Amino acid sequence: MNKSHSKPGIHGELSALLARLSYRSGLFTLASGRTSDFYVDVKQTVLSWQGAGLIGSALLDRIEAHGISSAGGMAAGAIPLVSVAVAEASRRSYDLEAFFVRKEAKSHGTLRRLDGRFDPTKPVALLEDVVTTGGSTLAAVDAVEESGGRVELIVAVVDREENQGMAALAARVPKVEALSTRTSIVAAAERLRETSRLP
């Protein structure tokens, strides 16, 4: 399990942008039902003009490094991540097709749970915004496997460093990485506060 293998400088740049646009301190109830004093809404960063390019580039760096040509993730959090990764792949002319996993299968049309360009013969990279327990990502792994696919890589934008979420993913998938961590985002937020206090 690796924290980050993106190009030098991207980890710090991304942590700083997440600290500025996505991070909040306080007491929050998470999707898992747990409470935490650390909250980061990755959508606030990935749907900004600065974050879209930075996250798309960092995600594709990891996908390309492992030679993977299929990427997906759980709706709705992973949809913007998959979108920026495919956009970056188009810019680089890298062969990448993408899909997303519905929480439940469609009740009409194809009745599929995996929507988009899913090919069960291709190893898959799953993208995740924030990993806490890893539960939603593991549900996406299950959906891919039930459809005949194989997940080779998971890339999270943020590892919350709580509840052994990354370890739970690493128990199921060979390669698990994070672009940023709670530690790096909190440190970046503190640097921003110190800078704002300067005369």
Phi, psi and omega in degrees: 000130184239147179283308181197140176226028180283174181302147180307135178096332182293320181302310180293320180296318180292317179300319179294320180291319176297320178298322183281320188257333192242336189275137174223142173255157184144205176239120187230146172266126184269170179301331180286350184093349177281161175254152181207153175266007179238121180228131177222120180259094186300331180303327180297333179267311185293336179264017171258159182294327179287315186289326182301312181291318183294312181290319177302317180294316181295318178296314182292327174306314182289317179299313182294322181299331180262004176066031183264141182237018176220129181226144179205186179179171184282132173289142006256348187300325184274349184301312178294331178293313177300320182296315181288329176294317179293321178298318177293322177298320178297319180297323181270357187057042177261134184287099179221129173243154191221161181208169170227157183257121175283149176296328175223153179297150176301145180265007181214175178061237184281349180061023184277151171266329176263119186244138181113215188261064179271129177233111184296347179277349183258133172302144189248143165254125174262136180251140182222143180284304182224132176254122173247283176268341184086003186300314182291324178292321177296326176295323177292321176301314179303315182296319178296314181294322178294337178267009176092005181265178181222125179270121181257338188212139169238130175238119175259143174289317182229129168263115180290348181057039178228150167058021174057032182298315181294324178295322178297321178291319181295338177287342182250333190233138186299322185232124181227124185224158175230141179279334182208167182225163174307314182303313184289326180289317179297319178297318178295322178296321178295320177297322177296319179296318180296318178298319182291340179273351181293143179292000000 
